[in-house]
């Protein structure tokens, strides 16, 4: 993983889109994923990149922020992130409430 690898955000709802806007404004490369295609379009229109899946996001991101609405949803992404990241082992931050 390179230093210029993007930060990834899984979940582009209220929290995820706010965090992505701050990162994009700070000129930090960002890649996002959400199950809602509209949220994916919004992050791309703001200057971020859109991943095709959580696994694809994990393969590219140096740090991953999980910003989904419920803890049971965030837990299901852990094995997918591990699988997608392989040996890279990005840091994962969970903002789930």
DSSP file (Angstrom, degrees, kcal/mol; ACC not computed):
  #  RESIDUE AA STRUCTURE BP1 BP2  ACC     N-H-->O    O-->H-N    N-H-->O    O-->H-N    TCO  KAPPA ALPHA  PHI   PSI    X-CA   Y-CA   Z-CA
    1    1 A X              0   0    0      0, 0.0     2,-0.2     0, 0.0    60,-0.1   0.000 360.0 360.0 360.0 133.1    0.0    0.0    0.0
    2    2 A X    >   -     0   0    0      1,-0.1     3,-1.7     0, 0.0    60,-0.0  -0.534 360.0-113.2 -94.4 161.7    1.4    3.4   -0.9
    3    3 A X  T 3  S+     0   0    0      1,-0.3    -1,-0.1    -2,-0.2    59,-0.1   0.763 117.3  54.4 -63.6 -25.9    1.2    6.6    1.0
    4    4 A X  T 3  S+     0   0    0     24,-0.1    -1,-0.3     2,-0.0    25,-0.1   0.316  79.1 124.8 -93.2  10.4   -1.0    8.1   -1.6
    5    5 A X    <   -     0   0    0     -3,-1.7    56,-0.1     1,-0.1    24,-0.1  -0.387  67.5-103.5 -64.1 147.1   -3.5    5.3   -1.4
    6    6 A X        -     0   0    0     54,-0.4    56,-2.4     1,-0.1    57,-0.6  -0.246  21.3-116.1 -73.2 159.8   -7.0    6.6   -0.7
    7    7 A X  E     -ab  30  63A   0     22,-2.8    24,-2.6    54,-0.2     2,-0.4  -0.791  36.2-140.1 -84.8 137.9   -8.9    6.5    2.6
    8    8 A X  E     -ab  31  64A   0     55,-3.2    57,-3.2    -2,-0.4     2,-0.4  -0.812  14.8-164.8-104.8 143.4  -12.0    4.3    2.2
    9    9 A X  E     -ab  32  65A   0     22,-2.1    24,-2.3    -2,-0.4     2,-0.7  -0.985   4.2-161.6-127.0 122.5  -15.5    4.9    3.6
   10   10 A X  E    S+ab  33  66A   0     55,-2.9    57,-3.2    -2,-0.4    24,-0.2  -0.909  73.4  32.1-100.3 115.3  -18.0    2.1    3.7
   11   11 A X        -     0   0    0     22,-3.3    23,-0.2    -2,-0.7    -1,-0.1   0.569  60.7-160.7 102.2 106.3  -21.5    3.7    4.1
   12   12 A X        +     0   0    0      4,-0.2    22,-0.1     3,-0.1    56,-0.1  -0.194  50.7 116.7-113.4  40.1  -22.2    7.1    2.6
   13   13 A X  S  > S-     0   0    0     54,-0.5     4,-2.8     4,-0.1     5,-0.4   0.197  90.3 -49.5 -80.9-150.0  -25.2    8.1    4.6
   14   14 A X  H  > S+     0   0    0      1,-0.2     4,-1.4     2,-0.2     5,-0.1   0.921 141.2  35.1 -54.6 -51.9  -25.2   11.1    6.9
   15   15 A X  H  > S+     0   0    0      2,-0.2     4,-2.5     1,-0.2     5,-0.2   0.939 119.8  48.2 -70.7 -48.1  -22.0   10.3    8.8
   16   16 A X  H  > S+     0   0    0     51,-0.5     4,-2.4     1,-0.2    -2,-0.2   0.884 112.6  47.0 -63.2 -40.6  -20.1    8.8    5.8
   17   17 A X  H  X S+     0   0    0     -4,-2.8     4,-2.1     2,-0.2    -1,-0.2   0.864 112.2  51.0 -72.1 -33.8  -20.9   11.6    3.4
   18   18 A X  H  X S+     0   0    0     -4,-1.4     4,-1.8    -5,-0.4    -2,-0.2   0.925 113.0  45.5 -66.1 -44.0  -19.9   14.3    6.0
   19   19 A X  H  X S+     0   0    0     -4,-2.5     4,-2.3     1,-0.2    -2,-0.2   0.906 112.1  51.7 -64.5 -40.9  -16.6   12.5    6.6
   20   20 A X  H  X S+     0   0    0     -4,-2.4     4,-2.7    -5,-0.2     5,-0.2   0.896 107.0  53.2 -64.6 -38.5  -16.0   12.1    2.9
   21   21 A X  H  X S+     0   0    0     -4,-2.1     4,-2.6     1,-0.2    -1,-0.2   0.909 109.4  48.9 -61.8 -41.7  -16.6   15.8    2.3
   22   22 A X  H  X S+     0   0    0     -4,-1.8     4,-1.6     2,-0.2    -2,-0.2   0.919 113.0  46.9 -64.3 -43.5  -14.0   16.7    4.9
   23   23 A X  H  <>S+     0   0    0     -4,-2.3     5,-2.7     2,-0.2    -2,-0.2   0.919 113.3  48.1 -65.7 -43.3  -11.4   14.4    3.5
   24   24 A X  H ><5S+     0   0    0     -4,-2.7     3,-1.8     1,-0.2    -2,-0.2   0.920 110.2  52.2 -62.9 -43.5  -12.0   15.6    0.0
   25   25 A X  H 3<5S+     0   0    0     -4,-2.6    -1,-0.2     1,-0.3    -2,-0.2   0.832 107.4  53.4 -60.4 -32.1  -11.8   19.2    1.1
   26   26 A X  T 3<5S-     0   0    0     -4,-1.6    -1,-0.3    -5,-0.2    -2,-0.2   0.355 118.7-115.0 -84.3   6.2   -8.5   18.4    2.8
   27   27 A X  T < 5 +     0   0    0     -3,-1.8     2,-0.6     1,-0.2    -3,-0.2   0.786  66.1 147.5  65.0  29.5   -7.2   16.9   -0.6
   28   28 A X      < -     0   0    0     -5,-2.7    -1,-0.2    -6,-0.1    -2,-0.1  -0.859  56.1-111.9 -94.5 124.5   -7.0   13.4    0.9
   29   29 A X        -     0   0    0     -2,-0.6   -22,-2.8   -24,-0.1     2,-0.4  -0.295  42.0-167.3 -57.5 136.9   -7.8   10.8   -1.8
   30   30 A X  E     -a    7   0A   0    -24,-0.3    19,-2.3    17,-0.3     2,-0.4  -0.981  20.3-173.4-134.7 139.2  -11.0    9.1   -1.0
   31   31 A X  E     -ac   8  49A   0    -24,-2.6   -22,-2.1    -2,-0.4     2,-0.3  -1.000  17.6-171.7-129.0 132.3  -12.8    6.0   -2.2
   32   32 A X  E     -ac   9  50A   0     17,-2.6    19,-3.0    -2,-0.4     2,-0.3  -0.841  12.9-165.0-124.8 159.1  -16.3    5.2   -1.0
   33   33 A X  E     +a   10   0A   0    -24,-2.3   -22,-3.3    -2,-0.3     2,-0.3  -0.994  15.2 158.5-142.1 137.9  -18.9    2.4   -1.2
   34   34 A X        -     0   0    0     -2,-0.3     6,-0.1    17,-0.3    -2,-0.0  -0.978  44.6-126.7-150.3 152.6  -22.6    2.4   -0.5
   35   35 A X  S    S+     0   0    0     -2,-0.3     2,-0.7     4,-0.0     3,-0.1   0.666  94.0  83.3 -74.7 -14.1  -25.4    0.1   -1.5
   36   36 A X    >>  -     0   0    0      1,-0.1     4,-1.5     2,-0.0     3,-0.7  -0.814  70.0-154.9 -91.7 113.4  -27.3    3.2   -2.7
   37   37 A X  H 3> S+     0   0    0     -2,-0.7     4,-2.3     1,-0.2     5,-0.2   0.810  93.3  61.2 -58.0 -30.0  -26.2    4.2   -6.3
   38   38 A X  H 3> S+     0   0    0      1,-0.2     4,-2.1     2,-0.2    -1,-0.2   0.893 102.8  49.6 -63.8 -39.8  -27.2    7.8   -5.6
   39   39 A X  H <> S+     0   0    0     -3,-0.7     4,-2.1     2,-0.2    -1,-0.2   0.867 109.2  52.8 -66.6 -35.5  -24.8    8.1   -2.7
   40   40 A X  H  X S+     0   0    0     -4,-1.5     4,-1.9     2,-0.2    -2,-0.2   0.912 109.0  49.2 -65.8 -42.2  -22.0    6.7   -5.0
   41   41 A X  H  X S+     0   0    0     -4,-2.3     4,-2.6     1,-0.2    -2,-0.2   0.905 109.5  53.4 -62.0 -40.7  -22.8    9.3   -7.6
   42   42 A X  H  X S+     0   0    0     -4,-2.1     4,-1.4     1,-0.2    -2,-0.2   0.910 108.1  48.1 -62.7 -42.8  -22.7   12.0   -5.0
   43   43 A X  H  <>S+     0   0    0     -4,-2.1     5,-2.7     1,-0.2     4,-0.4   0.888 113.3  48.3 -67.6 -36.9  -19.2   11.1   -3.7
   44   44 A X  H ><5S+     0   0    0     -4,-1.9     3,-1.3     1,-0.2    -2,-0.2   0.909 109.4  52.6 -66.8 -41.1  -17.9   10.9   -7.3
   45   45 A X  H 3<5S+     0   0    0     -4,-2.6    -1,-0.2     1,-0.3    -2,-0.2   0.774 106.5  55.1 -65.3 -25.0  -19.4   14.3   -8.0
   46   46 A X  T 3<5S-     0   0    0     -4,-1.4    -1,-0.3    -5,-0.2    -2,-0.2   0.524 130.5 -91.5 -85.6  -6.3  -17.7   15.7   -5.0
   47   47 A X  T < 5S+     0   0    0     -3,-1.3   -17,-0.3    -4,-0.4    -3,-0.2   0.447  89.3 115.1 111.7   1.5  -14.3   14.5   -6.2
   48   48 A X      < -     0   0    0     -5,-2.7    -1,-0.3    -6,-0.2     2,-0.3  -0.320  62.2-113.3 -91.6-179.4  -14.0   11.1   -4.6
   49   49 A X  E     -c   31   0A   0    -19,-2.3   -17,-2.6    -2,-0.1     2,-0.5  -0.816  20.9-134.2-111.7 156.1  -13.9    7.7   -6.2
   50   50 A X  E     -c   32   0A   0     -2,-0.3     2,-0.2   -19,-0.2   -17,-0.2  -0.939  12.4-146.1-113.7 132.1  -16.5    5.0   -6.0
   51   51 A X        -     0   0    0    -19,-3.0   -17,-0.3    -2,-0.5     3,-0.1  -0.643  13.2-137.0 -90.8 152.5  -15.7    1.3   -5.3
   52   52 A X  S    S-     0   0    0     -2,-0.2     2,-0.3     1,-0.2    -1,-0.1   0.649  83.9  -5.1 -81.7 -15.9  -17.7   -1.5   -6.9
   53   53 A X  S  > S-     0   0    0      1,-0.1     4,-2.0   -20,-0.0    -1,-0.2  -0.973  73.0-100.6-164.4 168.5  -17.8   -3.4   -3.6
   54   54 A X  H  > S+     0   0    0     -2,-0.3     4,-2.6     2,-0.2     5,-0.2   0.898 122.8  54.3 -64.6 -39.9  -16.5   -3.4   -0.1
   55   55 A X  H  > S+     0   0    0      1,-0.2     4,-1.5     2,-0.2    -1,-0.2   0.914 108.7  47.5 -60.2 -44.1  -13.9   -6.0   -1.1
   56   56 A X  H  > S+     0   0    0      2,-0.2     4,-0.7     1,-0.2    -1,-0.2   0.886 111.5  51.2 -65.8 -38.6  -12.7   -3.7   -4.0
   57   57 A X  H >X S+     0   0    0     -4,-2.0     4,-1.9     1,-0.2     3,-1.2   0.933 108.5  51.5 -62.0 -46.1  -12.5   -0.8   -1.6
   58   58 A X  H 3< S+     0   0    0     -4,-2.6    -1,-0.2     1,-0.3    -2,-0.2   0.815 103.7  58.5 -62.2 -31.6  -10.5   -2.8    0.9
   59   59 A X  H 3< S+     0   0    0     -4,-1.5    -1,-0.3    -5,-0.2    -2,-0.2   0.726 117.4  31.8 -70.1 -20.8   -8.0   -3.8   -1.8
   60   60 A X  H << S+     0   0    0     -3,-1.2   -54,-0.4    -4,-0.7    -2,-0.2   0.666  98.3  92.5-110.0 -21.1   -7.2   -0.1   -2.5
   61   61 A X     <  -     0   0    0     -4,-1.9   -54,-0.2     1,-0.1    29,-0.1  -0.515  49.6-162.0 -89.5 144.5   -7.6    1.8    0.8
   62   62 A X  S    S+     0   0    0    -56,-2.4    29,-1.3     1,-0.3     2,-0.3   0.768  89.2  16.6 -86.9 -30.1   -4.9    2.6    3.4
   63   63 A X  E    S-bd   7  91A   0    -57,-0.6   -55,-3.2    27,-0.2     2,-0.4  -0.987  74.7-152.8-138.7 143.5   -7.4    3.3    6.1
   64   64 A X  E     -bd   8  92A   0     27,-3.1    29,-3.1    -2,-0.3     2,-0.5  -0.980   2.0-160.6-124.9 130.3  -11.1    2.3    6.1
   65   65 A X  E     -bd   9  93A   0    -57,-3.2   -55,-2.9    -2,-0.4     2,-0.7  -0.938   8.5-154.8-106.0 123.9  -13.9    4.1    7.9
   66   66 A X  E     +bd  10  94A   0     27,-3.3    29,-2.9    -2,-0.5    30,-0.4  -0.893  20.3 169.3-100.6 115.0  -17.0    2.0    8.4
   67   67 A X        +     0   0    0    -57,-3.2   -54,-0.5    -2,-0.7   -51,-0.5  -0.495  20.1 140.5-126.7  60.5  -20.0    4.4    8.8
   68   68 A X        -     0   0    0     -2,-0.1    29,-0.4     2,-0.1     6,-0.1  -0.655  58.2-113.8-103.4 164.1  -23.1    2.2    8.6
   69   69 A X  S    S+     0   0    0     -2,-0.2     2,-0.4    27,-0.1    28,-0.2   0.740  90.1  38.1 -74.1 -26.3  -26.2    2.6   10.7
   70   70 A X    >>  -     0   0    0      1,-0.1     4,-1.9    27,-0.1     3,-0.8  -0.963  69.7-129.9-134.2 145.2  -26.2   -0.5   12.9
   71   71 A X  H 3> S+     0   0    0     -2,-0.4     4,-2.3     1,-0.3     5,-0.2   0.856 108.5  58.2 -59.2 -37.6  -23.5   -2.6   14.6
   72   72 A X  H 3> S+     0   0    0      1,-0.2     4,-0.9     2,-0.2    -1,-0.3   0.841 107.5  48.6 -65.1 -29.9  -24.8   -5.8   13.2
   73   73 A X  H <> S+     0   0    0     -3,-0.8     4,-0.6     2,-0.2     3,-0.3   0.893 109.8  51.0 -72.8 -40.3  -24.2   -4.4    9.7
   74   74 A X  H >X S+     0   0    0     -4,-1.9     3,-1.0     1,-0.2     4,-0.6   0.881 105.1  57.1 -66.7 -36.0  -20.7   -3.2   10.5
   75   75 A X  H >X S+     0   0    0     -4,-2.3     3,-0.8     1,-0.2     4,-0.5   0.838  98.3  60.4 -63.6 -32.4  -19.7   -6.6   11.8
   76   76 A X  H 3X S+     0   0    0     -4,-0.9     4,-0.5    -3,-0.3    -1,-0.2   0.738  99.3  58.3 -70.1 -18.6  -20.6   -8.3    8.6
   77   77 A X  H <X S+     0   0    0     -3,-1.0     4,-2.9    -4,-0.6     5,-0.2   0.706  84.4  81.8 -82.8 -19.2  -18.0   -6.2    6.7
   78   78 A X  H <X S+     0   0    0     -3,-0.8     4,-2.6    -4,-0.6     5,-0.2   0.922  94.7  42.0 -54.7 -52.2  -15.0   -7.3    8.8
   79   79 A X  H  X S+     0   0    0     -4,-0.5     4,-2.4     1,-0.2    -1,-0.2   0.862 114.9  52.1 -66.2 -31.6  -14.4  -10.6    7.0
   80   80 A X  H  X S+     0   0    0     -4,-0.5     4,-2.6     2,-0.2    -2,-0.2   0.915 111.1  47.1 -68.0 -42.0  -15.0   -8.9    3.6
   81   81 A X  H  X S+     0   0    0     -4,-2.9     4,-2.7     2,-0.2     5,-0.3   0.939 112.8  49.3 -63.1 -47.0  -12.5   -6.2    4.5
   82   82 A X  H  X S+     0   0    0     -4,-2.6     4,-1.6    -5,-0.2    -2,-0.2   0.918 113.7  46.5 -57.5 -45.0   -9.9   -8.7    5.7
   83   83 A X  H  < S+     0   0    0     -4,-2.4    -1,-0.2     1,-0.2    -2,-0.2   0.922 115.6  44.6 -64.6 -45.4  -10.4  -10.8    2.5
   84   84 A X  H  < S+     0   0    0     -4,-2.6    -2,-0.2     1,-0.2    -1,-0.2   0.851 113.6  49.5 -69.2 -35.2  -10.1   -7.8    0.2
   85   85 A X  H >< S+     0   0    0     -4,-2.7     3,-1.9    -5,-0.2    -1,-0.2   0.785  81.2 176.9 -77.3 -27.5   -7.2   -6.2    1.9
   86   86 A X  G ><  -     0   0    0     -4,-1.6     3,-0.6     1,-0.3    -1,-0.2  -0.367  69.7 -12.4  60.3-132.7   -5.1   -9.3    2.0
   87   87 A X  G 3  S+     0   0    0      1,-0.2    -1,-0.3    -2,-0.1    -2,-0.1   0.610 121.3  82.8 -76.1 -12.3   -1.6   -8.7    3.5
   88   88 A X  G <  S-     0   0    0     -3,-1.9    -1,-0.2   -30,-0.0    -2,-0.2   0.844  71.6-167.1 -64.9 -34.9   -2.0   -4.9    3.3
   89   89 A X    <   -     0   0    0     -3,-0.6    -2,-0.1    -7,-0.2    -7,-0.1   0.931   7.3-158.2  49.3  67.5   -4.0   -4.8    6.6
   90   90 A X        -     0   0    0    -32,-0.2   -27,-0.2   -29,-0.1     2,-0.2  -0.318  24.9 -99.1 -69.0 157.1   -5.4   -1.2    6.5
   91   91 A X  E     -d   63   0A   0    -29,-1.3   -27,-3.1     2,-0.0     2,-0.5  -0.538  38.4-149.8 -70.3 144.1   -6.5    0.5    9.7
   92   92 A X  E     -d   64   0A   0    -29,-0.2     2,-0.5    -2,-0.2   -27,-0.2  -0.980  12.1-170.3-123.4 129.0  -10.2    0.3   10.3
   93   93 A X  E     -d   65   0A   0    -29,-3.1   -27,-3.3    -2,-0.5     2,-0.6  -0.973   8.7-156.2-116.9 127.0  -12.2    2.9   12.2
   94   94 A X  E     +d   66   0A   0     -2,-0.5   -27,-0.2   -29,-0.2   -29,-0.1  -0.916  17.1 175.3-108.3 122.2  -15.9    2.1   13.0
   95   95 A X        +     0   0    0    -29,-2.9   -28,-0.1    -2,-0.6    -1,-0.1   0.209  33.5 137.9-105.6  13.4  -18.2    5.1   13.6
   96   96 A X              0   0    0    -30,-0.4   -27,-0.1     1,-0.1   -26,-0.1  -0.329 360.0 360.0 -62.2 137.2  -21.3    3.0   14.0
   97   97 A X              0   0    0    -29,-0.4    -1,-0.1   -28,-0.2   -27,-0.1   0.425 360.0 360.0-102.5 360.0  -23.5    4.2   16.8
